[in-house]
C-alpha cells in the first residue's frame, strides 16, 4: 500500500471517481456547513477529504490518519431500507479498519459545536489507539514546531 497523508490509500472502485467529483460540486447545505469546519486541518490538525471513494462507496468525509468516515444523513436514511444499506456499508468499512460516525443534517446545521466535539473526540481516540507508542516529538521538532537545538556541554 502507498502512504498518503499519514494513512494508507484505501481500495475503491475507480468508476466512482468522476461521480465523487460531481458530488463535491453539488454538496448539500449540511455538507457545505460541516466542510467549512473540517477543511484545512481545523480539527486536531488532521486532513479530511470530502466525497471520498472507499471500496464501492463514496464517503461524505474521510480522515485517513484516524481511519474515520463521517456520514451526514438526510431524512431518507430514517427509512428501513436505507438503514439496512447503511449498516452493511458501515460493516464493510469496519472490516478494513475504518469507523463510521453518522449525524443527521439537522444536527450539523443546528448543533454544530456538539457535532464538532464528537468528531474531535473520535479523531483523538482513534489516533491515540493507533499510535500508542508515538513519541511526543518527531522529526527533530519540539512541540511548538521549532527545530530542536542541541547545546554542547563541556
ZIGIKA-V247199 format. One record per helix or strand of 2 or more residues. SS is the DSSP state (H for helix, E for strand). FROM is the first residue (numbers start at 1). TO is the last residue. Records with the same first field share a line. If there is no record, write none. Layout:
BEGIN
SS=FROM-TO + FROM-TO
END
This chain:
BEGIN
E=3-4 + 7-8 + 49-55 + 57-63 + 68-73 + 99-104
H=16-25 + 29-41 + 75-78 + 80-95 + 105-110 + 112-130
END
